[in-house]
């Protein structure tokens, strides 16, 4: 089931082809593993994670802020017989026990954000939800970090909040993290840069690589550029060893 109010969902409905293939590529590159869980932060309707979980018999842990979208996500999980835990929650930097306002752009619900400025096209009839919020470290008690094979983060400008509230998780996790690095959007709409994102990941021991498409490959990460997806990897881990050919290929260019 797709969300035809979202341009990505509409494209999937027309083409019957998943829009986001990065998780599929990384999962295939990692191969078989004892780690059997995908962690999806900002899951939307599951278009990135559900196909990978369904095809490879992986468990899904998903966080989605919007109640409406979380309901579609649950239906997609059920229709694809995926074992999943779904949490309707916005992942932020602190556990303050308060609801926050979540802005929904009815013409592009995949770009819903906790920042109204992220959606400059928001209209008066667009939706504003009051949603529960929690930090990644707070939420980590609901899953086993060592069992995670891949982490995907797509939170429309709130990446820094996720990482700030997930310092303990970042230290314990050794799975690859794939996330949007939209410096162009963050600087234009929110007025800041992503230096803290780079610092938080670097301090936790990760190295960053840009993930290019057509074909999928790693390339050098340049902090002042924007990327659809960046992959954070920890050296001397199982994932690093599995993805070493991609890293070596990047280094040879």
C-alpha positions as a printed Julia matrix, in Angstrom:
253×3 Matrix{Float64}:
  0.0     0.0     0.0
  1.39    3.37   -1.03
  0.62    6.91   -0.01
 -0.5     8.54   -3.26
 -0.48   11.96   -1.54
  3.3    11.64   -1.55
  5.17   12.03   -4.85
  7.36    9.02   -4.03
  4.33    6.89   -3.22
  2.65    7.99   -6.43
  5.74    7.08   -8.45
  5.82    3.64   -6.83
  2.13    3.1    -7.59
  2.69    3.89  -11.27
  5.95    1.98  -11.82
  5.57   -0.82   -9.24
  9.28   -0.36   -8.52
 10.66    0.61   -5.07
 11.95    4.18   -5.05
 14.66    3.71   -2.46
 17.13    0.89   -3.24
 20.05    1.9    -1.02
 19.14   -0.51    1.78
 18.72   -3.32   -0.72
 22.16   -2.63   -2.17
 23.85   -2.47    1.24
 22.07   -5.57    2.52
 23.17   -7.54   -0.55
 26.74   -6.27   -0.14
 26.78   -7.33    3.53
 25.55  -10.83    2.66
 24.3   -13.37    5.17
 24.76  -12.37    8.78
 23.68  -13.35   12.26
 22.34   -9.81   12.56
 18.7    -9.96   11.5
 17.2    -6.52   12.22
 16.75   -3.34   10.18
 16.34   -0.13   12.22
 14.36    2.46   10.25
 14.16    5.96   11.77
 11.7     8.05    9.79
 10.19    4.98    8.16
  7.3     6.72    6.35
  5.29    3.86    4.74
  8.25    1.46    4.72
  9.15    1.82    1.05
 12.87    1.55    1.83
 12.9    -1.1     4.55
  9.91   -3.4     4.04
 11.04   -4.85    0.65
 14.46   -5.7     2.13
 12.94   -7.25    5.25
 10.32   -9.23    3.31
 12.79  -10.62    0.78
 15.51  -11.49    3.31
 13.39  -12.5     6.32
 14.69   -9.66    8.46
 12.94   -8.06   11.43
 11.99   -4.4    11.24
 12.16   -1.83   14.04
 10.5     1.32   12.71
  9.96    4.82   14.11
  7.47    7.07   12.32
  6.15   10.32   13.77
  2.89   10.73   11.85
 -0.09    8.74   13.11
 -1.65    8.54    9.66
  1.58    7.4     8.03
  2.29    4.91   10.83
 -1.08    3.3    10.12
 -0.15    2.85    6.45
  3.22    1.49    7.56
  1.49   -1.08    9.77
 -0.72   -2.19    6.88
  2.3    -2.62    4.62
  4.07   -4.63    7.29
  1.05   -6.92    7.62
  0.55   -7.31    3.87
  4.17   -8.32    3.42
  4.26  -10.64    6.46
  7.2    -8.79    8.0
  7.99   -9.26   11.67
  8.05   -5.7    12.98
  7.79   -3.35   15.91
  6.38    0.03   14.92
  6.58    3.06   17.18
  4.62    6.2    16.4
  7.15    8.67   17.76
  9.39   11.53   16.64
 13.05   10.78   17.39
 14.63   13.88   18.96
 17.6    14.87   21.13
 16.07   14.69   24.62
 13.59   12.65   26.62
 11.46   15.52   27.9
  8.21   13.56   27.92
  6.39   16.14   25.81
  4.56   16.0    22.52
  5.91   18.1    19.67
  4.27   19.56   16.58
  4.77   17.6    13.39
  4.03   19.35   10.09
  2.5    17.45    7.18
  2.76   18.68    3.61
 -0.23   17.12    1.85
  1.43   17.3    -1.55
  4.63   15.59   -0.45
  4.09   13.68    2.76
  7.46   11.96    2.46
  8.92   15.38    3.34
  6.93   15.78    6.57
  9.13   17.26    9.29
  9.17   18.56   12.83
 10.44   21.79   11.25
  7.75   23.84    9.51
 10.48   25.7     7.59
 11.51   22.4     5.97
  8.26   22.5     4.02
  8.15   26.0     2.51
  5.06   25.0     0.56
  2.94   24.3     3.65
 -0.55   25.64    3.21
 -3.24   26.6     5.7
 -5.13   23.35    5.1
 -2.08   21.17    5.7
 -2.01   19.07    8.84
 -0.26   19.73   12.13
 -0.07   16.7    14.41
  0.86   16.64   18.07
  3.14   13.61   18.31
  5.07   11.9    21.11
  8.82   12.35   21.08
 11.77   10.46   22.51
 15.53   10.2    22.05
 17.2     7.33   20.23
 19.01    6.37   23.43
 15.67    6.29   25.24
 14.11    4.16   22.52
 17.04    1.76   22.41
 15.65   -0.16   25.37
 12.99   -1.54   23.03
 15.47   -3.33   20.75
 18.79   -5.16   20.85
 21.56   -3.03   19.31
 23.91   -6.0    18.62
 21.22   -7.61   16.42
 20.98   -4.63   14.03
 22.29   -5.25   10.52
 21.51   -1.84    8.99
 20.28    1.54   10.2
 18.39    3.92    7.9
 17.63    7.52    8.92
 15.37    9.82    6.9
 14.05   12.57    9.16
 13.88   15.63    6.91
 16.35   18.0     8.49
 16.31   16.55   12.02
 19.37   14.29   11.62
 21.39   16.27   14.16
 18.68   15.79   16.8
 18.66   12.03   16.21
 22.42   11.74   16.58
 22.58   14.08   19.59
 20.02   11.96   21.38
 21.72    8.75   20.33
 25.29    9.13   21.6
 25.16    5.9    23.6
 23.6     4.05   20.68
 26.28    5.35   18.32
 28.95    4.06   20.66
 27.4     0.6    20.94
 26.26    0.17   17.34
 28.53   -1.34   14.7
 25.99   -1.6    11.87
 26.24    0.72    8.85
 24.09    3.85    9.09
 22.66    5.25    5.86
 21.14    8.72    6.06
 20.29   11.78    4.02
 22.9    14.53    4.04
 20.91   17.45    2.62
 23.21   20.34    3.43
 21.48   22.36    0.72
 18.06   22.05    2.34
 19.31   22.44    5.92
 21.23   25.62    5.14
 18.5    27.1     2.95
 15.43   26.31    5.04
 16.77   25.9     8.59
 19.76   28.24    8.56
 22.47   25.95    9.89
 25.02   23.44    8.63
 25.68   19.76    9.33
 29.08   20.12   11.02
 27.69   18.7    14.27
 26.41   15.61   12.44
 29.88   14.95   11.08
 31.46   15.59   14.5
 29.06   13.32   16.4
 29.67   10.43   14.02
 33.42   10.98   13.87
 33.67   11.1    17.67
 31.8     7.79   17.84
 34.36    6.19   15.52
 32.56    6.25   12.18
 33.99    7.05    8.76
 31.68    8.6     6.19
 31.24    7.71    2.53
 28.9     9.13   -0.1
 26.66    6.47   -1.64
 26.28    7.06   -5.34
 23.67    5.49   -7.63
 23.64    4.12  -11.18
 25.57    2.05  -10.37
 25.62    1.97   -6.58
 29.11    2.64   -5.3
 30.97    4.43   -2.53
 32.73    7.72   -3.18
 34.64   10.21   -1.07
 32.55   12.2     1.38
 33.03   15.98    1.24
 31.34   17.75    4.2
 30.42   20.92    2.31
 28.51   19.01   -0.4
 24.98   17.58   -0.35
 24.16   13.91   -0.87
 21.01   11.87   -1.2
 22.63    9.22    0.99
 25.74    8.97    3.12
 26.93    5.77    4.78
 28.62    5.84    8.2
 30.84    2.83    8.91
 33.02    1.78   11.82
 36.42    0.33   10.89
 37.41   -3.08   12.26
 33.84   -4.38   12.34
 32.12   -7.23   10.5
 30.31   -4.72    8.29
 33.57   -2.95    7.44
 35.13   -6.26    6.41
 32.1    -7.18    4.27
 32.05   -3.78    2.55
 35.83   -3.54    2.2
 35.74   -4.15   -1.59
 33.53   -1.07   -1.99
 35.81    0.96    0.28
 38.91   -0.21   -1.59
 37.25    0.63   -4.92
 36.5     4.15   -3.66
 40.09    4.57   -2.48
 41.46    3.58   -5.88
 39.63    6.4    -7.69
